[in-house]
Amino acid sequence: MFNGGKNGGDDRIATSYLAYDCASNTVCVAAHLDAEYLAANPTVQVEQDDDESWIRFGEKNGSRKLKESNADEFRYVGKPDDPSFIIGFEG
């Protein structure tokens, strides 16, 4: 994942993981800041904001953004040693 639509190059800041639950027809997503990015930017956290923390499937225009306010399940994820320091989200 890249920041602000700056895809490509060496500017990757995070990794997203997708899974599909066939039994419930549910897409599950997790997005977490990369360890290398966090090491180089130790004060950067994921913003806990619907307009900042979202995932979109499909084309940019017209596709639904999945975010905290419209997800079946959603939670922010903190560092293992500091849960208050937000490094990602899952839903």
C-alpha positions in Angstrom: 0.0 0.0 0.0 1.1 3.5 -0.7 0.3 6.9 0.8 -2.1 9.2 -0.9 -2.3 7.4 -4.2 1.4 7.5 -4.9 1.6 3.9 -6.2 4.8 2.4 -7.3 8.5 3.1 -6.6 10.0 2.6 -3.2 7.4 4.5 -1.3 5.5 1.5 0.1 4.3 2.1 3.6 2.0 -0.8 4.4 0.8 -4.3 3.3 -2.8 -5.4 2.9 -4.1 -9.0 3.2 -7.3 -10.3 1.7 -9.2 -13.4 2.5 -12.6 -14.7 1.4 -14.9 -16.7 3.7 -17.0 -18.9 1.4 -19.3 -20.0 4.2 -20.5 -16.5 4.9 -19.6 -14.9 1.5 -17.5 -12.3 3.3 -14.4 -10.5 2.2 -11.9 -9.9 5.1 -9.2 -7.3 4.8 -6.3 -6.3 7.1 -3.9 -3.4 6.4 -0.8 -2.8 8.6 2.1 -0.4 8.3 5.3 -2.2 7.3 8.0 -2.7 10.0 10.6 -1.0 7.8 8.4 2.1 7.3 7.7 2.3 11.1 11.4 2.0 11.9 12.1 5.0 9.6 9.0 6.9 10.7 8.6 6.0 14.4 5.9 8.6 15.2 3.6 7.9 12.2 0.3 6.1 13.1 -2.8 5.1 11.2 -5.4 7.8 11.5 -8.6 6.6 13.2 -10.9 8.4 10.8 -13.5 7.1 8.3 -12.1 9.5 5.6 -8.5 8.2 6.0 -8.7 4.5 6.9 -10.6 2.7 4.1 -10.3 0.1 1.4 -11.8 0.2 -2.1 -12.5 -2.6 -4.4 -12.8 -2.0 -8.2 -12.6 1.2 -10.1 -11.9 4.5 -8.4 -15.2 6.1 -9.4 -18.4 4.4 -8.3 -16.9 1.7 -6.2 -17.9 1.5 -2.5 -15.3 2.3 0.1 -15.3 -0.1 3.0 -14.6 1.7 6.3 -15.5 1.6 10.0 -18.9 3.2 9.5 -20.2 0.7 6.9 -18.3 -2.5 7.7 -19.9 -5.5 9.4 -16.8 -5.7 11.6 -13.9 -3.3 12.0 -11.2 -2.6 14.5 -8.0 -0.7 14.7 -4.8 -2.6 15.5 -2.1 -1.4 17.8 1.6 -2.5 18.1 2.0 -5.7 20.1 4.1 -3.9 22.7 1.9 -0.7 22.7 -1.8 -1.3 21.8 -2.5 2.5 21.9 0.0 3.1 19.0 -2.2 2.3 16.0 -0.5 0.5 13.1 -3.4 -0.8 11.1 -7.0 -1.9 10.8 -9.0 -5.0 10.1 -12.5 -5.6 8.9 
